[in-house]
Amino acid sequence: RLGLERADTAEKALTVIVDLLEKYGQGGNCMESHMAFTYHNSFLIADRKEAWVLETSGKYWAAEKVEGGVRNISNQLSITTKIDKEHPELKEYAKSKGWWDGEKEFDFAATYSYVNTARMTTSRGRYCEGYKLLNKHKGSITSEIMMEILRDKESGINMEGGFMTTGSMVSVLPQQPNLPCIHFFTGTPDPSR
């Protein structure tokens, strides 16, 4: 929200977020229950001209400029070796912890998480299922198709149970500046409605 408030481009919003992350860190409970549960955040940041994926681990972060096609995020790190911007100490910190030897190609997701990056798009999980649904409609995604994807319960995109999806947003950002941007938000706690 602060990125939206303080920046007029996607790249500037990314800078706002990482500056705040550096200054304040991240934290806070992800649930309203008394159970303490936190995780590191990922962001899709877009404007009319460009889009970025920003993923964080504590105060460390990596950003990937989306150059085309489809891209999703979902409760795991997904930026691997295509890193277009990064925390200035990202690699040195990983070396100091023994997570990366400094020799092989640096892979953010593999280094900063337990996820097997080779299996991210093939194993059954929210990231993989979202990737499949987006690729199924690649080149012809409309706001209606995006809403269908975000309503999908079988894939786990629209979660039920202890961890529920409580809202979804679809934005249409035409590249032509004379056309309005349109934003759709769920009006209920369940995106399937």
C-alpha positions in Angstrom: 0.0 0.0 0.0 2.8 2.4 0.8 4.4 1.6 -2.6 1.1 2.6 -4.3 0.9 5.7 -2.2 4.5 6.9 -2.6 5.5 5.9 -6.2 4.2 6.5 -9.7 5.9 3.6 -11.4 6.4 -0.1 -10.6 10.1 0.3 -10.3 9.8 3.2 -7.8 7.3 1.2 -5.8 9.8 -1.6 -5.6 12.3 0.9 -4.2 9.8 2.2 -1.6 9.2 -1.4 -0.4 12.9 -2.4 -0.2 13.8 0.9 1.5 11.1 0.2 4.2 12.2 -3.4 4.5 15.8 -2.3 5.1 14.7 0.3 7.7 11.9 -1.6 9.6 12.3 -5.3 8.6 9.2 -7.4 8.3 7.1 -9.1 10.8 3.7 -9.4 12.2 1.3 -12.3 12.4 -0.2 -13.7 9.2 -3.4 -14.8 11.0 -5.8 -13.3 13.4 -5.7 -16.3 15.7 -3.4 -16.5 18.7 -1.1 -18.9 16.8 2.2 -17.2 15.9 2.7 -17.7 12.2 4.8 -15.4 10.0 6.5 -15.7 6.6 8.5 -13.6 4.2 6.6 -11.7 1.6 6.5 -11.7 -2.2 5.0 -9.0 -4.4 3.8 -8.6 -8.0 4.3 -4.9 -8.8 3.0 -3.6 -12.1 2.2 -0.4 -13.9 1.2 0.3 -17.5 4.7 -0.2 -18.9 6.5 -2.8 -16.7 6.1 -5.4 -14.0 8.4 -6.8 -11.3 8.4 -9.7 -8.9 9.9 -8.9 -5.5 10.7 -11.6 -3.1 12.1 -11.2 0.4 13.8 -13.2 3.1 14.2 -11.1 6.3 15.8 -7.9 5.1 17.3 -9.6 2.1 15.5 -9.5 -1.2 15.8 -10.2 -5.0 13.7 -8.7 -7.8 13.0 -9.9 -11.3 11.8 -7.7 -14.1 9.0 -9.5 -16.0 9.9 -9.4 -19.6 6.9 -11.2 -21.1 4.7 -14.3 -20.8 3.0 -15.1 -17.5 4.4 -14.9 -14.0 3.0 -15.9 -10.6 3.9 -16.0 -6.9 2.6 -18.2 -4.2 4.0 -18.7 -0.7 7.4 -19.7 -1.7 10.5 -18.1 -3.3 10.4 -18.4 -7.1 13.2 -16.1 -8.3 16.0 -18.4 -9.3 19.0 -17.1 -11.3 17.3 -14.2 -13.2 17.9 -11.4 -10.7 17.6 -7.9 -12.0 18.0 -6.1 -8.7 19.1 -7.4 -5.3 19.9 -6.4 -1.7 23.6 -5.2 -1.8 24.7 -7.9 0.7 22.4 -10.7 -0.6 25.2 -13.0 -1.9 27.8 -12.1 0.9 25.2 -13.0 3.6 24.5 -16.3 1.9 28.2 -17.1 1.7 28.7 -16.1 5.4 25.9 -18.6 6.4 27.4 -21.4 4.2 24.3 -21.5 2.0 26.3 -20.6 -1.2 29.9 -21.3 -2.0 30.4 -18.3 -4.3 31.4 -20.6 -7.1 28.3 -22.0 -8.7 25.6 -19.7 -10.2 23.6 -17.9 -7.5 20.0 -19.1 -7.3 18.0 -17.0 -4.8 15.1 -19.5 -4.2 17.5 -22.4 -3.8 19.8 -20.5 -1.5 17.3 -18.7 0.7 14.7 -21.5 1.1 14.2 -25.2 1.3 12.4 -25.3 -2.1 13.8 -27.6 -4.8 13.7 -25.0 -7.6 13.8 -27.7 -10.3 10.5 -29.0 -9.1 8.6 -25.7 -8.6 6.7 -25.9 -11.8 6.1 -29.7 -11.8 5.2 -30.6 -8.2 1.5 -30.2 -7.1 1.2 -27.1 -5.1 -0.3 -23.6 -5.3 2.7 -22.2 -7.3 2.7 -25.0 -9.8 -1.1 -25.1 -10.2 -1.2 -21.3 -10.7 1.6 -21.6 -13.2 -0.3 -24.3 -15.1 -3.6 -22.3 -15.1 -1.9 -19.1 -16.3 0.0 -21.0 -19.1 -3.2 -22.7 -20.2 -4.6 -19.3 -21.1 -1.3 -17.6 -22.1 -1.8 -15.0 -24.8 -5.6 -14.8 -24.2 -6.0 -13.9 -20.5 -8.9 -11.6 -19.8 -10.1 -10.2 -16.5 -12.8 -12.9 -16.5 -10.3 -15.7 -17.0 -8.1 -14.2 -14.2 -11.1 -14.2 -11.9 -11.8 -17.8 -12.7 -8.2 -18.7 -11.9 -8.4 -16.9 -8.6 -11.7 -18.6 -7.7 -10.2 -22.1 -8.3 -10.4 -24.2 -5.2 -9.2 -27.6 -6.6 -5.8 -26.1 -7.4 -5.5 -24.5 -4.0 -5.3 -21.0 -5.4 -8.5 -20.2 -3.5 -7.7 -21.9 -0.2 -10.2 -23.2 2.3 -9.8 -24.4 5.9 -7.3 -23.2 8.4 -5.6 -20.9 5.9 -8.3 -19.3 3.9 -7.9 -16.9 0.9 -9.7 -13.8 2.1 -9.5 -11.6 -1.0 -8.4 -11.3 -4.6 -7.7 -8.5 -6.9 -7.6 -8.3 -10.7 -6.2 -5.2 -12.5 -6.4 -4.2 -16.1 -3.6 -1.8 -16.9 -3.8 -0.7 -20.6 -0.5 0.5 -22.0 -2.3 3.4 -23.7 -2.4 6.3 -21.2 -5.8 7.5 -22.5 -7.5 4.3 -21.4 -8.5 4.0 -17.8 -7.0 1.3 -15.4 -9.7 -0.9 -14.0 -9.4 -2.8 -10.6 -11.7 -5.5 -9.4 -11.7 -6.6 -5.7 -13.6 -9.3 -4.0 -16.5 -7.9 -2.0 -16.8 -11.0 0.3 -14.2 -13.0 2.4 -14.4 -15.8 -0.2 -13.2 -15.0 -3.7 -15.3 -17.8 -5.2 -18.3 -15.5 -4.5 
